[in-house]
Amino acid sequence: MDSSLPKALESAVVLDVQNIACGGRHAALVNKQGEVFSWGEESGGRLGHGVDSDVLHPKLIDALSNMNIELVACGEYHTCAVTLSGDLYTWGDGTYNFGLLGHGNEVSHWVPKRVNGPLEGIHVSSISCGPWHTAVVTSAGQLFTFGDGTFGVLGHGDRKSVSIPREVESLKGLRTVRAACGVWHTAAVVEVMVGNSSSSNCSSGKLFTWGDGDKGRLGHGDKEAKLVPTCVAALVEPNFCRVACGHSLTVALTTSGHVYTMGSPVYGQLGNPQADGKLPNRVEGKLSKSFVEEIACGSYHVAVLTSKTEVYTWGKGANGRLGHGDTDDRNSPSLVEALKDKQVKSIACGTNFTAAICLHKWVSGVDQSMCSGCRLPFNNFKRKRHNCYNCGLVFCHSCSSKKSLKASMAPNPNKPYRVCDNCFNKLRKTFDTDGSSHSSVSRRGSINQGPNEFIDKDEKLDSRSRAQLTRFSSMESFKQSEGRSKRNKKLEFNSSRVSPIPNGSSQWGALNISKSFNPMFGSSKKFFSASVPGSRIVSRATSPISRRPSPPRSTTPTPTLGGLTSPKIVVDDAKRTNDSLSQEVIKLRAQVENLSRKAQLQEVELERTTKQLKEAIAIAGEETAKCKAAKEVIKSLTAQLKDMAERLPVGTARNIKSPTFTSFSSSPASIGVSNASIDRLGGQTAAQEPDTDGSNNLLLANGSSTASNRSSKQGQLEAATRNGSRTKEGESRNDNEWVEQDEPGVYITLTSLPGGLKDLKRVRFSRKRFSEKQAEQWWAENRARVYEQYNVRMIDKSSVGVGSEDFGH
């Protein structure tokens, strides 16, 4: 659910937060022990836990447990962490994001992986993540960028994407202090030497921006894209120290505590109602007399932290991201009243939410006069005081006799340190695996372990109360393991939030505790959640459970139970628990029904798709059969064509187009000759003659052939075609013909005449080697030589054919 007011982060362990980063739908933090916790919506491995499941509360990233992490940064699809020694680790979705992780490939990493390459041996000091690219600043002042280079957002002078860190060449020799990544633009604070004389030279932080200039987000007074870092000319006077980028917004902070904004004025995100966004403007209003120490920027909202630890926000108010208790937009800085009394240490912004780290309030000396567990006073020297290394409260020896690893305030988290019973149980739960139902049941039982010690001592609970406890635990066993583990985390948070502190004004982690707390109060508190995070319970006489005045504290060694052992209260508690469980079961059943319906719809869709696939396969089979039949028909027609060509008398088709063979002109083996080709030959007639080998020849006939000769030969051809038989004259001619190859691509057909003489019948040319013009030219040049070479009479023949073979031959 959205939270329109600052709300304490729910966690199973007490988190001593050092640094926090917020992305689009996930977040990560670093505690003072250098451990990284992440939570939120899992997508592409950005949480770093190696499993594809959402995480509701901060969960330790095991792969970085032995690293001493200093800071983290979150993008839309990936997360980065920097160790104390300056090594960079990245993880998340690298599949479709153009080298977003900097490992030189487009592979997703579900667990953190160290970035090597150009950053090998270089100490990283700060890092910023955008949705599609990353910027890294080294301790030597170098700026490296990698990821999607659209709009020149990487600053390398082009729009190319880079999958490994690459230094920004134009800033070499200058010291980059900070960098920030927007969606399609980048900004950096770069130290530039200023001063006229050598004696007065000093460095001053100047603002450089580059990438997409739309909406004036770069601050250069235009909408032009910049492919390399360009200094913002309108802001050459101020000395800048920090910068942050939103979707269409750039925010910069000067060393004098002034805030400047540039970009789109939508949602009032510039913080100045009169600003049009064309040029950078200073944010004043309520900030005019404040010294701003830190800035943070979401997609369309801004948060700043002043030297008085006050937090101001402005911009888009949807989802309650501004923290004012509503969803209204603000066009000028507005104080977050809910954080007014908190010692805010730092702030961070995600896409549509805001986070603030607040300092712990220490326990006063008055609160150390009695044990925070059994409430017995330390009135003599026999009872020693011990501090819990997890919650920091004071306990007697019997209430803090156990030791545990991973205590939040332990100097070495890998060594066991003294903790109170409540913290011991909570820390032990965190070691258990969340998946198995056995561990869930053991955690459920261990919730009551601390208070049960007092139950054993005093025996104040009657049998009906115990029966209700048993009934509660048995009902819990019907829960599914996932729901059980989620509720465990909630219960663990409640138990961590109500650590026993006698003074109502005392506070731990900005969470107040009522004076009326006692051991049985803690026990009842674990059965159901009656406290709202962030709520103030100051009055001594109002308990969040009984809502009746609690009796004064007893000075006797017996703890005051104040009527909280009444069976009626336990019965009411069990009824409420039973109702909540019933509602949970109903929700689960509804989810099961919904999933069943979806499964049925998917089965129907699958059947329909399978049917369509079968139909498509059947159609493909039919088309294949038709294709085979067509090929057979073509082969048959080709064979018939060859057969008819062999039966045709030799000389009849030299100067005419046979109607019979024209009908076969559509077959792939024939080439038709149009009337245009007849005209193009200039008085010569082109005829189509199928040869015995199936090739088509273009016969070039002399123009001396008369029309009557053509008509007589055409009549002979028609008669021969009708009869379907070959004349004896034609047979004798065929027997006396032969073909000789004069040169490659030139074939000469000769016939023998009576008396031992030879006659030239025709010359054929291959289309692979000769075009029609080349064939005519060759014949004109070599005609005399051919007659002489083959001993043919030089006579004026009425029809000498020059053929050209088809492309296929």
C-alpha positions in Angstrom: 0.0 0.0 0.0 1.1 3.6 -0.7 2.3 5.5 2.3 1.7 9.3 2.2 3.6 9.9 5.5 7.1 8.7 6.5 6.9 5.3 8.0 9.5 3.2 9.8 11.0 0.5 7.6 9.8 -2.9 8.8 12.7 -5.3 9.4 13.3 -8.6 11.2 16.5 -7.2 12.6 17.6 -3.9 13.9 19.3 -2.1 11.0 22.0 0.4 11.8 21.7 2.0 8.3 24.7 3.8 6.9 23.6 4.3 3.3 20.4 3.7 1.3 19.6 3.8 -2.4 16.2 3.7 -4.1 15.3 2.4 -7.6 12.1 2.1 -9.5 10.5 -0.8 -7.6 13.3 -1.9 -5.3 15.7 -0.5 -2.8 19.0 -1.4 -1.1 20.8 -0.3 2.1 24.2 -0.7 3.7 24.5 -1.0 7.5 27.5 0.1 9.6 28.9 -3.5 9.4 29.3 -3.1 5.6 26.5 -5.6 4.9 24.0 -5.0 2.0 20.3 -5.6 2.4 17.8 -5.4 -0.6 14.1 -5.7 -1.0 11.3 -5.0 -3.4 10.1 -6.4 -6.7 12.4 -8.9 -8.3 13.1 -8.4 -12.0 16.1 -9.8 -13.9 18.1 -10.4 -10.7 18.3 -6.8 -9.5 17.8 -7.8 -5.8 20.9 -9.9 -5.9 19.5 -12.9 -3.9 19.8 -15.4 -6.9 16.1 -16.3 -6.8 13.2 -15.0 -8.8 10.9 -14.0 -6.0 9.9 -10.6 -4.5 11.2 -9.7 -1.1 8.9 -7.8 1.3 11.5 -6.8 4.0 15.2 -6.0 3.9 17.1 -9.2 3.2 20.9 -9.7 3.5 22.6 -10.3 0.2 24.7 -13.4 1.1 27.1 -13.0 -1.9 28.4 -9.7 -0.4 28.3 -10.8 3.3 32.1 -11.0 3.5 32.7 -7.7 1.6 32.9 -4.5 3.5 30.5 -2.4 1.4 30.6 1.3 1.7 27.7 2.5 -0.6 25.0 1.3 -3.0 23.1 2.7 -6.0 19.9 1.5 -7.6 18.8 1.9 -11.2 15.5 0.9 -12.8 16.8 -2.6 -13.7 20.2 -3.0 -11.9 22.0 -2.4 -8.6 25.6 -1.4 -7.9 27.7 -1.6 -4.8 31.2 -0.2 -3.9 33.4 -1.8 -1.3 35.6 0.1 1.1 38.6 -0.8 -1.0 37.0 0.8 -4.0 35.8 -2.3 -6.0 32.6 -2.0 -8.0 30.0 -4.8 -8.1 26.9 -4.8 -10.3 24.0 -7.1 -10.8 20.6 -7.2 -12.4 19.0 -7.4 -15.9 21.6 -7.1 -18.6 19.8 -9.0 -21.3 18.1 -6.1 -23.2 19.9 -3.1 -21.7 23.1 -2.7 -23.9 25.9 -3.5 -21.4 24.1 -1.9 -18.5 26.2 -3.9 -16.0 29.6 -3.1 -17.4 30.8 -6.7 -17.8 31.2 -6.5 -21.6 28.2 -8.7 -22.4 24.4 -8.7 -22.4 23.9 -11.3 -19.7 21.8 -10.9 -16.6 23.5 -11.5 -13.3 21.4 -12.7 -10.4 24.2 -12.3 -7.8 26.7 -9.5 -7.5 29.7 -9.7 -9.9 32.8 -7.5 -9.8 33.4 -5.1 -12.7 36.9 -5.5 -14.0 38.4 -4.3 -17.3 39.3 -0.6 -17.3 38.3 -0.3 -13.6 40.9 -2.9 -12.5 42.9 -1.5 -9.7 41.1 1.9 -9.7 39.4 3.1 -6.5 35.8 4.0 -7.1 34.5 6.8 -4.8 30.9 7.3 -6.0 28.4 5.9 -8.5 25.1 6.8 -10.0 22.6 4.6 -11.8 20.1 5.6 -14.5 17.5 3.3 -16.1 19.8 2.6 -19.1 23.3 3.7 -18.1 25.7 4.1 -15.2 28.3 6.7 -14.2 31.3 6.0 -12.0 33.6 8.6 -10.3 37.0 7.5 -9.1 38.9 8.9 -6.1 41.4 10.4 -8.7 38.6 12.4 -10.3 38.1 10.3 -13.4 34.6 9.8 -14.8 33.7 6.4 -16.4 30.3 5.7 -18.1 28.8 2.6 -19.7 25.4 1.4 -20.9 23.0 2.7 -23.6 24.5 5.6 -25.5 21.3 7.0 -27.0 21.2 10.8 -27.2 25.0 10.8 -26.4 24.2 10.3 -22.7 27.5 8.6 -22.1 29.5 11.7 -23.1 31.9 10.0 -25.5 31.0 12.2 -28.5 28.8 9.6 -30.2 25.5 7.8 -29.6 27.1 4.3 -29.4 26.4 1.9 -26.5 29.3 0.8 -24.4 29.3 -2.5 -22.5 32.5 -1.9 -20.4 33.4 1.2 -18.4 35.0 3.9 -20.6 36.5 7.1 -19.4 35.0 10.3 -20.7 37.8 11.7 -22.7 36.7 15.4 -22.7 37.0 15.6 -18.9 40.5 14.1 -18.8 42.8 16.4 -16.7 39.9 17.7 -14.7 38.7 16.4 -11.4 35.1 15.1 -11.4 33.6 15.3 -7.9 30.1 13.9 -8.4 28.0 12.6 -11.3 24.3 11.9 -11.6 22.3 9.9 -14.2 18.9 10.8 -15.5 16.8 8.9 -17.9 18.4 10.3 -21.1 20.8 12.9 -19.7 23.8 13.0 -17.4 25.2 15.7 -15.1 28.5 16.1 -13.3 30.2 18.5 -10.9 33.8 19.1 -12.2 36.5 21.1 -10.4 37.9 23.8 -12.7 40.8 26.1 -11.8 39.7 29.7 -11.5 41.6 32.9 -10.8 43.7 35.4 -12.8 47.1 35.2 -11.2 48.9 32.1 -10.3 48.9 33.0 -6.6 45.1 33.2 -6.4 44.3 30.0 -8.4 41.8 27.8 -6.7 39.4 25.1 -7.8 35.7 25.6 -8.1 33.0 23.1 -8.9 31.3 23.8 -12.2 28.2 22.0 -13.5 28.5 20.0 -16.7 25.6 18.4 -18.5 25.1 16.3 -21.7 22.7 14.0 -23.4 19.1 14.8 -24.5 18.4 18.5 -24.2 14.6 18.3 -24.5 12.6 20.4 -21.9 15.7 22.4 -21.1 17.0 19.7 -18.7 20.6 20.5 -19.6 20.3 24.1 -18.7 21.9 25.5 -21.8 18.9 27.5 -22.9 18.1 25.3 -25.9 16.8 21.8 -26.6 19.9 20.6 -28.5 21.4 17.3 -27.5 25.0 17.4 -26.3 27.3 14.5 -27.1 30.1 15.6 -24.8 30.1 17.2 -21.3 29.3 20.9 -21.7 29.6 23.5 -18.9 26.3 25.3 -18.0 27.2 28.9 -19.0 24.4 30.4 -16.9 25.9 28.9 -13.7 29.6 29.7 -14.0 29.6 31.8 -10.9 28.4 29.4 -8.1 30.6 26.7 -6.7 28.8 23.4 -6.9 29.3 20.3 -4.8 26.4 17.9 -5.5 24.0 17.2 -8.4 21.0 15.0 -9.0 18.9 14.1 -12.1 15.3 13.2 -12.6 13.3 12.3 -15.7 13.3 15.8 -17.2 15.0 17.7 -14.4 18.5 18.5 -13.1 19.1 19.7 -9.5 22.4 21.1 -8.3 23.6 22.2 -4.9 26.3 24.8 -4.2 28.8 24.9 -1.4 26.9 27.9 0.1 23.8 25.7 0.5 21.8 27.1 -2.4 19.7 24.8 -4.7 19.4 25.4 -8.5 17.0 23.5 -10.8 16.5 23.3 -14.6 14.2 21.4 -16.9 10.5 20.9 -17.3 8.2 22.9 -14.9 5.7 20.0 -14.9 4.2 19.1 -11.5 6.0 22.1 -10.0 9.3 20.1 -9.8 11.5 23.2 -10.3 10.4 24.5 -6.9 9.7 28.0 -8.2 6.2 28.9 -9.4 7.6 31.6 -11.7 10.2 29.3 -13.4 9.6 28.4 -17.0 12.5 25.9 -17.2 14.3 27.5 -20.1 17.2 28.6 -17.9 18.4 27.4 -14.5 16.8 29.1 -11.5 17.5 29.2 -7.8 15.0 27.6 -5.5 14.0 30.0 -2.7 10.7 30.2 -0.9 11.1 28.4 2.5 14.7 27.5 1.6 15.8 31.2 1.3 17.1 31.2 4.9 18.1 27.6 5.1 21.5 26.0 4.4 20.9 22.8 2.3 23.3 20.0 2.9 22.0 17.2 0.7 19.7 16.9 -2.4 17.9 13.9 -3.9 15.8 13.6 -7.0 13.1 11.1 -8.1 11.5 11.1 -11.6 9.4 14.2 -10.9 10.0 15.2 -7.3 12.9 16.6 -5.2 13.8 16.2 -1.6 16.4 18.3 0.3 18.0 18.1 3.8 19.0 21.3 5.6 21.6 21.9 8.2 18.8 21.9 10.9 18.0 18.3 9.9 14.7 19.5 8.3 13.5 17.8 5.1 11.7 19.8 2.4 10.1 18.2 -0.7 8.3 19.5 -3.8 7.1 18.3 -7.2 4.8 15.5 -8.1 2.8 14.2 -5.1 1.3 11.0 -6.5 1.7 7.9 -4.3 2.3 10.2 -1.3 6.0 10.5 -2.3 6.4 14.0 -0.8 5.5 12.8 2.7 2.9 15.4 3.5 0.0 13.0 4.1 -1.6 13.7 0.7 -1.0 13.2 -3.0 -1.1 16.9 -4.0 1.7 18.4 -6.2 3.8 21.1 -4.6 5.5 23.9 -6.7 7.6 25.2 -3.9 9.6 23.6 -1.0 7.3 22.3 1.8 8.6 21.0 5.2 7.9 17.4 5.9 6.3 17.8 9.4 6.4 14.1 10.2 10.2 14.2 10.2 10.5 17.5 12.2 11.6 15.9 15.5 13.8 13.2 13.9 17.5 13.5 13.6 17.6 13.0 9.8 21.0 12.0 8.7 20.5 11.6 4.9 17.8 11.3 2.3 17.3 9.4 -1.0 14.7 9.3 -3.7 13.4 6.5 -5.9 11.3 6.9 -9.0 8.1 7.5 -6.9 9.1 7.2 -3.3 11.4 8.8 -0.7 13.6 7.5 2.1 15.3 9.2 5.0 17.9 7.8 7.5 17.3 9.0 11.1 19.8 8.7 13.9 18.9 6.6 17.0 18.0 8.4 20.2 20.1 7.1 23.0 18.7 5.7 26.2 19.0 8.3 29.0 20.6 7.6 32.3 17.3 7.5 34.2 16.1 4.6 32.1 19.1 2.5 33.3 17.8 2.3 36.9 16.0 -1.0 36.2 16.2 -4.0 33.9 14.3 -3.5 30.6 13.3 -7.1 30.7 12.1 -8.1 34.2 11.7 -4.4 35.3 13.5 -5.1 38.6 15.6 -2.1 39.9 19.3 -2.2 40.1 19.2 -1.1 43.8 22.4 -2.9 45.0 25.8 -3.9 43.7 24.9 -7.6 43.3 22.8 -7.0 40.2 25.1 -6.2 37.3 24.0 -4.1 34.3 24.5 -5.5 30.8 23.8 -3.7 27.5 22.2 -5.7 24.7 24.5 -5.5 21.6 21.4 -5.6 19.3 18.9 -3.1 20.8 21.2 -1.2 23.2 19.0 -1.4 26.2 20.0 -2.3 29.8 19.3 -5.7 31.2 20.2 -7.7 34.2 22.4 -10.8 33.9 19.5 -13.3 33.8 17.6 -11.4 31.0 20.7 -11.1 28.9 22.6 -14.4 29.5 22.6 -15.5 25.8 25.0 -14.6 23.1 24.3 -14.3 19.3 26.1 -13.6 16.1 25.1 -10.7 13.7 24.1 -8.3 16.5 23.6 -4.9 15.0 25.9 -3.1 17.4 28.5 -5.8 17.7 32.1 -4.7 16.9 32.6 -7.9 15.0 29.3 -9.4 13.6 30.9 -12.8 13.1 31.6 -13.2 16.9 28.8 -13.9 19.5 28.0 -11.0 21.7 25.6 -10.7 24.7 22.0 -9.9 23.7 18.7 -9.9 25.5 16.3 -12.8 25.2 13.9 -11.0 22.7 16.8 -10.0 20.4 18.2 -13.5 20.7 15.0 -15.0 19.5 14.7 -12.5 16.6 18.3 -13.0 15.5 17.9 -16.8 15.7 14.8 -16.5 13.4 16.8 -14.7 10.8 19.2 -17.7 10.5 16.4 -20.1 9.8 15.5 -20.7 6.2 12.3 -19.1 5.1 11.4 -21.9 2.7 10.9 -25.0 4.9 7.7 -25.3 6.9 9.7 -26.9 9.7 11.7 -23.7 10.2 8.6 -21.6 10.0 6.9 -23.7 12.8 10.1 -23.4 14.9 10.1 -19.6 14.4 6.5 -19.4 15.3 7.2 -21.3 18.5 10.3 -19.2 19.3 8.3 -16.0 19.3 7.0 -16.8 22.7 10.2 -18.1 24.1 11.3 -15.0 26.0 7.9 -14.3 27.7 7.5 -18.0 28.5 10.4 -17.7 31.0 8.2 -15.3 33.0 5.2 -17.6 32.6 7.3 -20.4 34.0 8.4 -18.2 36.9 5.0 -16.8 37.9 2.6 -19.4 36.6 0.0 -16.7 36.1 -1.6 -18.0 33.0 -4.4 -20.5 33.7 -5.2 -23.6 31.6 -7.7 -21.8 29.4 -5.1 -19.3 28.3 -2.7 -22.1 27.5 -5.4 -23.9 25.5 -5.9 -20.7 23.5 -2.2 -20.5 22.8 -2.2 -24.1 21.7 -5.2 -23.4 19.5 -3.4 -20.4 18.0 -0.3 -22.5 17.1 -2.4 -25.3 15.6 -4.3 -22.8 13.4 -1.1 -21.4 12.3 0.1 -24.8 11.1 -2.6 -24.8 8.4 -1.0 -21.8 6.7 1.0 -22.3 3.6 4.7 -21.8 4.1 4.8 -18.6 2.0 2.1 -16.8 3.9 3.5 -18.1 7.2 7.0 -16.7 6.4 5.5 -13.3 5.4 3.5 -13.1 8.6 6.6 -14.1 10.7 8.4 -11.1 9.3 5.6 -8.9 10.4 5.5 -10.4 13.9 9.2 -10.2 14.1 9.0 -6.5 13.3 6.3 -5.9 15.9 8.4 -7.7 18.6 11.5 -5.7 17.6 9.5 -2.5 17.8 8.3 -3.0 21.4 11.5 -3.5 23.2 10.8 -2.8 26.9 11.8 0.7 27.9 10.2 2.1 31.0 10.3 5.8 30.1 7.6 6.8 27.6 9.7 9.5 26.0 12.5 7.2 25.2 13.0 6.2 21.6 14.8 3.6 19.6 15.0 4.0 15.8 12.4 6.8 16.0 9.8 4.4 17.5 8.3 5.3 20.8 7.3 2.8 23.5 4.6 3.1 26.2 5.5 3.2 29.9 3.0 0.5 30.6 5.1 -2.1 29.0 5.8 -5.2 31.0 6.7 -8.8 30.2 3.2 -10.0 29.6 2.6 -6.9 27.5 5.4 -8.1 25.3 3.9 -11.6 25.2 0.5 -10.3 24.2 2.1 -8.0 21.7 3.4 -11.0 19.8 0.0 -12.5 19.4 -1.3 -9.7 17.3 -0.2 -6.3 16.0 -1.8 -3.4 17.8 0.8 -0.8 17.2 1.0 1.4 14.1 4.5 2.2 12.9 5.4 5.8 13.6 2.6 6.3 16.1 3.3 8.0 19.3 2.3 6.2 22.5 3.4 8.6 25.2 0.7 8.4 27.8 1.5 6.1 30.7 -2.1 5.2 31.2 -3.0 4.1 27.7 -1.9 0.6 26.7 -2.5 -0.2 23.0 -4.0 -3.5 24.0 -6.1 -3.1 27.1 -7.0 0.5 26.6 -7.4 0.7 30.4 -5.2 2.4 32.9 -2.3 0.3 33.9 -1.4 0.0 37.6 1.6 1.7 39.0 4.8 -0.2 38.8 5.6 -2.5 41.7 8.6 -2.0 43.8 8.6 -5.6 44.9 10.6 -8.2 43.1 7.4 -9.7 41.5 6.7 -8.2 38.0 3.4 -6.4 37.7 1.1 -8.2 35.2 -1.7 -5.7 35.6 -4.6 -8.0 34.8 -3.2 -8.9 31.4 -3.4 -12.6 32.4 -7.1 -12.5 32.3 -8.4 -15.4 30.2 -11.0 -13.2 28.6 -8.3 -11.1 26.9 -6.5 -14.2 25.6 -9.9 -15.5 24.3 -10.5 -12.2 22.5 -7.0 -12.4 21.1 -7.6 -15.9 19.8 -10.9 -14.9 18.3 -9.3 -12.0 16.4 -6.5 -14.3 15.3 -9.1 -16.9 14.2 -11.0 -14.2 12.2 -7.8 -13.0 10.5 -6.8 -16.5 9.6 -10.3 -17.2 8.2 -10.0 -14.1 6.0 -6.6 -15.2 4.9 -7.9 -18.7 4.0 -10.8 -17.0 2.0 -8.2 -14.9 0.1 -6.1 -17.9 -0.7 -9.1 -19.8 -1.9 -10.1 -16.9 -4.2 -6.5 -16.9 -5.5 -6.7 -20.6 -6.2 -10.0 -20.2 -8.1 -8.6 -17.3 -10.1 -5.5 -19.4 -11.0 -7.7 -22.3 -12.0 -9.8 -20.1 -14.3 -6.6 -18.8 -15.9 -5.3 -22.4 -16.3 -8.6 -23.4 -18.0 -8.5 -20.4 -20.4 -4.9 -21.3 -21.3 -5.9 -24.9 -22.0 -8.6 -23.7 -24.3 -6.2 -21.4 -26.0 -3.7 -24.2 -26.3 -6.3 -26.5 -27.9 -7.3 -23.9 -30.4 -3.7 -23.2 -31.3 -3.0 -26.9 -31.7 -6.0 -27.2 -34.0 -4.8 -24.3 -36.1 -1.3 -25.9 -36.3 -2.8 -29.2 -37.5 -4.8 -27.4 -40.2 -1.7 -25.5 -41.3 0.3 -28.8 -41.5 -2.6 -30.3 -43.6 -2.6 -27.3 -46.0 1.1 -27.5 -46.4 0.9 -31.2 -47.2 -1.7 -30.5 -49.9 0.4 -27.7 -51.4 3.4 -30.0 -51.5 1.4 -32.7 -53.3 0.2 -30.1 -55.9 3.7 -28.9 -56.3 5.0 -32.4 -57.1 2.1 -33.0 -59.5 2.9 -29.7 -61.3 6.6 -30.8 -61.6 5.5 -34.1 -63.2 3.3 -32.2 -65.7 6.2 -30.0 -66.6 8.4 -33.0 -67.2 5.8 -34.6 -69.3 5.3 -31.5 -71.5 9.1 -31.1 -71.9 9.3 -34.8 -73.0 6.5 -34.2 -75.5 8.1 -31.1 -76.8 11.4 -33.0 -77.5 9.5 -35.8 -79.2 7.7 -33.4 -81.5 10.9 -31.5 -82.3 12.5 -34.7 -83.4 9.6 -35.5 -85.8 9.6 -32.0 -87.4 11.2 -31.8 -90.9 14.5 -30.0 -90.7 14.1 -27.1 -93.2 10.4 -26.3 -92.8 10.7 -24.0 -89.7 13.5 -21.8 -90.8 11.5 -18.7 -91.9 8.2 -19.2 -90.2 6.6 -19.6 -86.8 4.9 -22.9 -86.4 1.4 -22.6 -84.9 1.9 -26.0 -83.3 5.1 -25.1 -81.5 3.8 -21.6 -80.6 1.3 -23.4 -78.4 4.2 -24.7 -76.4 5.7 -21.3 -75.9 4.4 -21.1 -72.3 6.4 -24.1 -71.2 9.7 -23.4 -69.3 11.7 -25.1 -72.1 10.7 -22.6 -74.9 11.2 -18.9 -75.6 8.7 -17.0 -77.6 9.7 -14.4 -80.1 7.4 -11.4 -80.4 6.6 -9.3 -83.5 8.8 -6.6 -82.1 11.8 -8.9 -82.4 11.0 -9.6 -86.0 10.9 -5.8 -86.7 14.1 -5.3 -84.7 16.1 -7.7 -86.9 15.6 -5.3 -89.8 14.2 -7.3 -92.6 15.2 -10.7 -91.2 12.7 -13.1 -89.9 13.1 -14.7 -86.4 11.7 -18.2 -86.2 11.5 -20.6 -83.3 12.9 -24.0 -84.0 13.1 -26.7 -81.2 16.2 -28.6 -81.6 16.6 -32.3 -81.0 18.3 -31.6 -77.6 15.4 -29.5 -76.4 17.2 -26.1 -77.0 15.6 -23.3 -78.8 17.5 -21.6 -81.6 16.9 -18.1 -83.1 17.4 -18.6 -86.8 18.6 -15.6 -88.7 17.5 -15.9 -92.3 18.6 -13.8 -95.4 16.1 -11.2 -96.5 16.1 -12.7 -100.0 13.5 -15.3 -99.1 10.3 -14.4 -100.8 6.8 -14.5 -99.3 5.7 -17.2 -101.6 8.6 -19.4 -100.4 7.6 -18.7 -96.8 4.0 -19.6 -97.5 4.8 -22.8 -99.3 7.1 -23.9 -96.5 4.4 -23.0 -94.0 1.9 -25.1 -95.8 4.4 -28.0 -95.9 4.9 -27.6 -92.1 1.2 -27.6 -91.4 0.8 -30.7 -93.6 3.6 -32.4 -91.9 2.3 -31.6 -88.4 -1.2 -32.8 -89.3 0.0 -36.1 -90.7 2.3 -36.6 -87.8 4.8 -38.4 -89.9 8.1 -37.5 -91.4 8.6 -37.6 -95.2 11.3 -39.8 -96.7 13.0 -36.8 -98.1 13.3 -35.4 -94.6 14.6 -38.7 -93.3 17.3 -38.9 -95.9 18.3 -35.3 -95.1 18.5 -36.0 -91.4 20.8 -39.0 -92.1 23.1 -36.8 -94.1 23.5 -34.0 -91.4 26.2 -33.5 -88.9 27.4 -30.8 -86.4 30.9 -29.5 -85.9 32.2 -27.1 -83.3 34.2 -24.3 -84.9 35.1 -22.6 -81.6 33.6 -22.6 -78.0 29.9 -21.6 -78.3 29.8 -21.8 -82.1 28.2 -25.0 -83.7 28.0 -25.4 -87.5 25.5 -27.9 -89.1 26.7 -29.3 -92.4 24.8 -31.5 -94.9 26.2 -33.7 -97.7 24.9 -33.1 -101.2 24.9 -35.6 -104.1 28.2 -35.7 -105.8 30.2 -35.6 -102.5 29.8 -31.9 -102.0 29.1 -30.2 -98.6 26.4 -27.6 -97.9 26.2 -25.3 -94.8 22.8 -25.7 -93.2 23.0 -23.4 -90.1 25.3 -21.9 -87.5 24.2 -21.9 -83.8 25.7 -19.7 -81.0 25.5 -20.3 -77.2 23.6 -17.6 -75.3 26.2 -17.9 -72.6 28.9 -16.5 -74.9 27.0 -14.5 -77.5 24.2 -12.0 -77.7 22.3 -11.6 -80.9 24.4 -8.6 -82.1 27.6 -10.4 -81.2 26.4 -13.5 -83.2 25.6 -11.3 -86.3 28.9 -9.6 -86.0 30.8 -12.9 -85.7 29.1 -14.3 -88.8 29.8 -11.2 -90.8 33.5 -11.4 -89.9 34.0 -15.2 -90.2 31.6 -16.1 -93.0 34.2 -16.4 -95.7 36.6 -18.3 -93.5 33.9 -20.9 -92.6 33.0 -21.5 -96.2 36.6 -22.0 -97.1 37.5 -24.1 -94.0 34.7 -26.6 -94.5 34.9 -26.6 -98.3 31.4 -25.3 -98.8 30.4 -23.7 -102.0 30.1 -19.9 -101.9 26.7 -19.5 -103.2 23.9 -17.1 -102.4 21.7 -19.3 -100.3 18.1 -18.5 -99.9 18.1 -19.1 -96.2 21.1 -19.6 -94.0 20.1 -19.9 -90.3 22.2 -18.5 -87.5 20.9 -20.0 -84.2 21.7 -19.2 -80.7 21.4 -21.8 -78.0 19.2 -21.3 -74.9 20.6 -20.1 -71.6 20.2 -23.6 -70.2 22.5 -25.2 -72.7 
